[in-house]
């Protein structure tokens, strides 16, 4: 998927203030509102295209929960504070940081060569020769450096998913009060040696009050050197 391939059919709000600055956590969603899989894929494609990724590694996958059976399985592993939110959502997404993205990297190379020859030439002269060694270095020892790299990038695309959903007229909520280890493997067969679950993103139409959020004062969050 390249930016030129986006359909943008479902985008209904192009206002920066509304889409980006207006996002708030929706804790209560309208269980009757349904979103088609076509639009879900539009949102995911838009989020991925908009999100930076180191050497186009795309180190993430997405588990989409949109059937009643899957909702029940996921809700069963949520802590009480986040119970029922999955059941109300039009759909939920679990972003999975992929420790083994290198296994699929040939697909990236082939796509660049076929559809973006200028980018392919640049990568061939700069990045491609060193990527295997870089990945091996990230993976060395405990693999902590690799985990930091892939979870950071999966976090970036998670934020993009919520922003893209806002542009589609949807509200979102993030949850991480759950039992992913080992429950996510038992419920959905997710390989937790390869994938690091980032949390649960719920999508739908808000059906309740949305409280404002507090963020610390900038003087307590920023240091200049």
Secondary structure, 3 states (H helix, E strand, C coil): CCHHHCCCCCCCCCCHHHHHHCCCECCCECCCCCCCHHHHHHHHHHHHHHCCCHHHCCCEEEEEECCHHHHHHHHCCECHHHCCHHHHCCEEEEEEEECCHHHHHHHHHHHHHHHCHHHHHHHHHHCHHHHHHHHHHHHCCCCHHHHHHHHHHHHHHHHHHHHHHHHCCCEEEEECCECCCCHHHHHHCCCCCCEEECCEEEEECECCCCCCCCCCCHHHHCCCC
